[in-house]
Amino acid sequence: MKKSKGLIWIVSLLVAGMLTACGGAPSGQGGERPAGEQPAERPAAEPAAEQPAEGPAVSQPAEEPAAEPAQEEPSEGQSAEEHPPEGAPPTAKEAAKTVARALKTGNLKEVAKWAHREKGVRFSPYAYVDVEKDLVFSREELEGLMEDETVYTWGTAAGSGEPIELTYAEYHQRFVYDAAFFEDAEVAENETLGQSTTTNNIAEVYPPDTYAFVEYYIDGVDPASEGMDWRSLRLVFEKFGDDHALVGIVHDQWTP
């Protein structure tokens, strides 16, 4: 009996040892993770910095300021005085240029815009300004003068003394714009370029302290005439400070 009990005890110890050997490893030493325990979260990897392309780095030039617009230069043959600042009244030459362009096309409506409001415009066929006989037209009369069929007496013809009896349109072609003044003339201010045998009294009738005139001069039209067919067109303006109003259109030419 004692041997049987001892054998049973030994067997019991062996079975207990075997059960211990077959049991799970202790928690935290491998094997299954206890329920509810989650693995530690791995931090997200930072994105790799972008590497520059191979080759030397090229620096970008600093942005240049916008260039200022170039100032308009006076055209050849014109002084800076002929280009007044924006908004300033035109000089005598600028005013004359506008009037001469209008006379070239026979646009008396444009010429009328420059006419003196009270004195109108006096027309003189030759260098001598006859304040008693030369015809004067108001601004309103000028506007329709090119279409006016009235025959006027404009003075007397040099040499013959015959009366100059013409409509304005006929007078315009003969004693106003009878040469290419706008394109071909030499231009001067307060200076007489054409010299005829007719007395030139422009300075007496239009004294320079109050008036300015611009002359368009062509020294000859036909070379065969040897200069005896020169022409001048003088545009006379009364000065109002820096502004100008047209008061006279004086034609001149060679006279016998």
Beta strands, then each sheet from edge to edge (+ up, - down):
strand 1: 121-124
strand 2: 135-137
strand 3: 152-156
strand 4: 163-166
strand 5: 186-189
strand 6: 211-218
strand 7: 231-240
strand 8: 243-253
sheet 1: 2+ 1- 8- 7+ 6- 5+
sheet 2: 3+ 4-
end
